[in-house]
Amino acid sequence: MKREASLQTACVQWFNLQYPQYGGLLIHVPNGGSRNRIEARNMKRQGVTAGVADLLLLIPRHAYGCLCIEMKVERGRQSEAQERWEKQTQRFNMYIICRTIEQFIDTINFYLCGK
């Protein structure tokens, strides 16, 4: 498993243990991966959008519709599509890049509890 995938897995496991009352509301958007042309075209027709954040916490807080979390390892960089989507979604949602589980925990706790 790649480092970013391992980090994201650990973060989701922590969230599910810490906030079981919100089960199913932290979702992963599987935009990545390779697909054949037909499948890619069908997925785009069904709403797949390049650049969408890795995780979406579908709970409104602090005048935001949801929390969007892009997972990146230490030196990972956003793609141009991710930067465009970040700018687009920040009008309505909180968007954060998390590079460590500690950043993820702090972000979730602040977003949900204000601490």
N, C-alpha and C positions, 0 to 999 in steps of 0.2 A: 504494500500500500504506500502511495506517495505521502510525503511529509504533510502536505496541506490536507489531504484526506484523513490522515491520522489525527491531526489537530482538530479538524471539524468533528470527527467521530467522538473524540474525548469531550469536546464542548457539548455536543448533543446529549451524550450520556450524562454529563454533570447536570444539564438542564432538566432532563427527565427525572433524575433523582431529587433534585432540589425543588422543582416546581411541578409535581405530578398533577396538580389541579389544572394545569394548562396543557395537559397531554394532547398531542395532535395539532397544537397551534404554532409550534416551531417547525417549519417545513423546509425541506431542501428542494431547490429548483434544479432539476437535472438537465441543465442546458448543455453541458460539456459532453465529451465522448464523440466517437466517430460513428457516422451513420451513412447508409447508402443514399444516393440522391433522391430516390423516391420517398424514403422514410423521412429524410430531412425536409423535403418539400411539404409532405403531409403534416409534420410537426409544426412547421412555420404557419401553415394554414390554420392549425388548431390553437395558435397563440404563443408558441415558443418565441421569445424575444432575446436577441443577443445582448449580453452584458448584464442581465438580471443578477442581483446579488445571490450568493450561495444559500443564505438562510433568511427566511422571513418569519418574524414573530407577529402573528396576526392578532394583536391585541392593541387597541388604541390607547395611547397615554400622552399626556403633556401636549395636547393639540396635534399629535401625530396620528396618522391612520394605522401605521405599523412600524416596526423596527426592521430595517434591512441591514444584514451583516454580510460583508464580503470577507471571506477568510483568505489570508495571505501569510505565507511563511516569511521569515525575517527579511529576505531581499526580494520577495515577490512583488510584482508591479501589476497594476491594473492595465487591462487592454483598453484600446480606444473606445470600444463598445461599452465596457464597464464604466469608463469615465463619463460617457454620454448618458448612460442610464442613471448614474448617480446624480448628475445635474438635473435630469428630468424628474426623478422621484423625490428629490429633496424639497420640492414645492409642497409636498403632502406628508412625507415620511421622514423619520430619522434614519440616516445612513451612516454606518460606522465600518471601518476596516479594522479587523482584529487579527493580530499576529501571534498572540499567545493565549493560553487558556485563562490566564489572569486578566488580560484585557477583556476577554469575553465575559468572564464572571462579573467584573466591575460594570461593564456595559449593561448586562442583563439586570443586575441588582439596582443600578441607577434607574433604568428605564421602568422597571416594574415597581420599585419601592422607594425611589428617590434617595437611596443611600449609596 
